[in-house]
C-alpha cells in the first residue's frame, strides 16, 4: 500500500529542515503566538508545507490533519488521513533545547497504521507499524515492565502531594517524546489531564503500543482518531501491569477537570 522507505525518508528530511532552523544550531527563527501562551515559529510552517506536499504525493488518497493547517471537514470522508505535528515541543525548539520532534502518523479507520518521530537534535528516529513492532534507531523497543505504581518513573516537572510516591525523570517538552519514553523503558508512566489534540499523540501512541505499553485516554478508554472534534481528554501510557492502578488514581481528577 505504501513505500515504507520513502515515508521514512520524508520524515527524516522534515527533521533536517527543522534542525536547520533550530536555535541550538545558531539560527534565530521568527516566533509569534497563535493564541496566548501558544507559540509557533517559522520551522512549524516550513515543515508543515514540506510534509503536506510530499505525503500527499506518496499517498494521494489520504486526507490531512495537522496542527499548523486549517482543519477541513473533507478529511472525514475517507478512511485514511495523515496526522501531523510538524514540530511537537515548540517551546523546547525555540529555546534551543533538544526535546522536540517531527511527528507523523497514517490513520486508517480511526487507528494508526504507521507512526514516526524524528528528533534530530537528539539523534533519534522512532518508528512503528501496526502489528509489526516499534524501533528507535533500528533497535527494537520493549516497554517498561514495572508491576507496582509506587516508584513509577514519570517525565514531569513536579509531582503533586497525592503522587509523591512516584519518581521524577527528565521531561522533554514534546508530549510525543514523553510517550515514547515509556516505549523505550525510560519511564513507566505518562499521564496528562487536559484536552489534547490527536496530532500530539497519534504517532507516539502507536510506538508505545507496539512496544508493549498500555495506551488510553485519561479514563482508560481506547483512543480513536480522525474524529469530527479531533481531541481527547488526556493520554495515559504505562507499563501494562500498572495501567488499572493509574486509571484508578486519576479517576476523580480526570472527571473533575474534564467537566471544568
N, C-alpha and C positions, 0 to 999 in steps of 0.2 A: 504493500500500500504506500510505503514512504521510503525514501532513500535515507536511511539512518545516518550514514556517514556525512551526507550533505547537511542534514539537520544539525548534527554536532558541529560541523564546520561553521554554519551560520551563527550558532550561539557563541562559539569561540570568537568569531570575528566581531560580534556585538560587544563582547567583553573587551576586545582590543580597542574598539572605538571609544568605549567608556574610559579605559585606562589611559588613553592618550589625553583625555580631558581632566583627569583626576589631579587635584591639588597635591597629592602625595608625589606626583611626578613633576611638580613645579608649575602646573597650569593654574590659571585663575579663572574658572568658569563663571559665566554670568549666572546669578542666582536671584530668584524672586519668590514671592509667596502666591500660590494658587488661592489660598484662603489663610486666615490667621493660623500661624504655627504649622503650616503645611508647605514646606519649601519644595521648590523644583529648580532644576538647573538645565543648562543647555545640553548636558550629556543625556538627561532623560529623554529629551525630544529628538536628538540625533539618533540615539539607539532605537527609539520607537519607530522612527521613519525607516531606518535600515531594516529592522525586523519585519515590519509590515510588508515592505516591498519583497524581501527575499522569502519569507514564509508563505506569502500568497503565491509567489511563483512556484514554490515547492509543492504546495497543496492548494490549488485554486478553489476546491470545493469547501474549504474550511472558512468559517466566519472568524470574527475578530473581536476580542475583548481585552482592552489594555488600560492601565491606569492613566496613560497620557493621551488617549484618544476618546473623543466624544462617543458615548455608547450609542449604538444603532440597533433598533429592535429587530432588524433582519437577521441578526445572529441567532435568534430563537427559531428561525425557520428550518435550519438544517441540524443534522446530528453531530457535526464536527465544528469545533472552534479552536483557534489559538488563544491561549490565555497568557498574558504577558505583563510582567512588571519590568520595564526597561532598566531601571536601577532601583532595586529594593534595598533600602537602607540609605536613602539620600542624605540624611544628616551625617552619617559617618563619611559618605563620599565627599561632601562639601567641606568637611573639617580635615580632610586628608588622612582619615583613618581607614583601615582596610576592611571593615566589617560591612561590606555591601556586595551585591551580586546581581547579575542579569538572570531573570527567572522566566522560563518558557515552558509551557505545558500544552500538549494537544489533548483536548477533551472530546470524548465520544459518548453520546447518550448520557451525559451528566457525570461521567467518570474519567479520570486521567488515564490516557494510554501511554504517553511519554512525558517525562519531566526532566528538565535540565537546569542546572545552576552553574553559571560561570562566575567565579570570584577571582579575577586575575590578580588583584592586589594581594591575595593570599596564596596565589599559585594553585588554585583548586578548580577542578571541573567535576561536577557531580551529575550523575545521570541515572535514570531508571526507566524500565519498560514494564508495563503491567504483566505480571506473571513470570517475569524473567529476572528479577533481582535488581539490586542497586549497587552503584560503584562510585568511588571517588578516586580520581587519577588512576583509573584502571584496577583499583583494588576493591574487591567485593566487600560490601558493608554488612555487618551484623549488629543489630541494635542492642541497646542495653538489656541486660537480663536481670536487673535488680528485682528482688522479691518483696522488699518492705518499703513503705512510703517514707518512714523516718530515715533520714540520712540521704534521701534522694538528691542528686545534683541538679541544680536549676540555674540556667543562664538568666540572671536578673541583676538589677542594680541594688536592690534591697529586699528584705523579707518582712512581712507583717508579723505581729506577735503570734498570730494563730499558725503561722508557718515557720516558726523559729526552729523546728526540728529538721528543716531542710538545709541543704548546703549550697552556698553560692559558688558559681563558677563564672568565668569571663563571659560577657554578653556582647556579641556584635549587634549593631543597630538593626541589621536585616533580620526580620522575623523568619524568612526562609532559611537563613543560615542557622538560626537558633533551633528550628525544627530539625534541620539536618544534623545537628549535634547529637540528637537522640539516636538517629540512624547510625552514626559513627561511634556510638558508645562513649561520647564525650559529655553527655548529660543523660539524666534518667527521666526528666520531666520538663515539659514546656507547656505553659498554660497562659492564655490571655482571657480576660474577662471584659471584652468590649466588642462592639460591632466592627467587623473587619471585612475586607474585600477578597473575593475569590482569587484575584491575581496575586495577592500576597502569599498565598499558601498552596496553590494548586500543584506546582512542580515539586516543592519540598515535601508536601504531604504524601505524594506518590513515592518519593525516595525513601521516606521514613517507613511507609507501609511495606514496601518491597524489601526493606532491610529487616523487617520483622517487628516493628514497633506497632503499638495500638494508636489509632488516629481517629479523632472525633471532634465534634464541636464541644463547647463547654459543658453541655448537658449529657454528653456521652452518646449523642446521636450521629449517624453517618453524615459525612459532608457530601453535598451534591453541588454540581457546578452548572454553569450556563442557565441560571435561574433568571426570571424577569427582574428580580431585585438581587443583584449579584453580591449578596452579603451573607455572613453567618455570624451568630453570636459566639465569639470565642473560638479558639482552637486548643485542643488538648492532645498532646503527643507524649506517650510514655512507654517505658518498659511494659510489656503486656501484663505482667503479674501485678502491677500497682495501678492499673487503669481504673478498676472499680473503686478502689480506695480514694483515688484522686477525684473521681466524679462525685463521690460522697462528700469529700471535704469541701468541694467547690459549690455544691448544690445550692445552699442558701444564698451565697454571694452572687452566683450566676442568675438566680431567679430575681433577686433584688435589683441588680444592675441592669439586666436586660429589660426590665419594666420601667426603669427610670428615664 
